[in-house]
Amino acid sequence: MLTVHTFYTPSHKLLFDRYLYPSAIKNGFDVRGYAHNDQLCDMAKFAQHGWRSTQLKKVEYYLNIFTRHIDQQVVVCSDADVQIIKPCSTELIKFLKNDDISFQENLDGRICSGFFVARCNDKVIDFFQKVVTSLANEIAKSSKGGGEQYEIWKLIESGNHDASVGKLPKNEIWNPRCKYTDVNELRVPSSIMVHHANWNAGLESKIDQLNYVQRVLNEM
């Protein structure tokens, strides 16, 4: 049984309780949620004051997971604004192939750090330690701005790591990968296994997208 690990703050507890936790349990995953009770980003919106510090805490949490389970298992790391659509533990392990980490795919072939599968090994630990160091340096410059995903992009592009990094299939592990003004503009693939409600800002827009995807799938 694969374990899904997620880090969330009070602003996102509702997403964990209503969407990620029940959908993951229903579809055969073990779920370990870590509630970080200090709301560092008061607005709970991307790139606002405290966003980077929250993401740093999240990556430090993941590092602890990788270290505690070193060489023992494959784990799933997920943001709280995710819902599991169908049983897919076997598929996620297959999608990982021989890589150390396999991330959800974002726009233009870049990775999305909100959902990924990883081996708990030294290469993954070193990879994310470098992300922590890089993000901490960015926080020293400004509390506002993009979080760990931007540092992961830079690390991958630099090649300054030993981890083998892959991408999960985008129509199975799905996120919009585009800007939109109305959720009805989104086209949900019938092959979807996991849905990450991003490309928006704020809790209500995430709930709107999560509910929309549920409605669309119920009508398929």
Summary of the structure (lengths in Angstrom):
residues: 220
radius of gyration: 16.3
end to end distance: 28.2
largest distance: 48.2
contacts: 718
relative contact order: 0.17
helix: 44%
strand: 19%
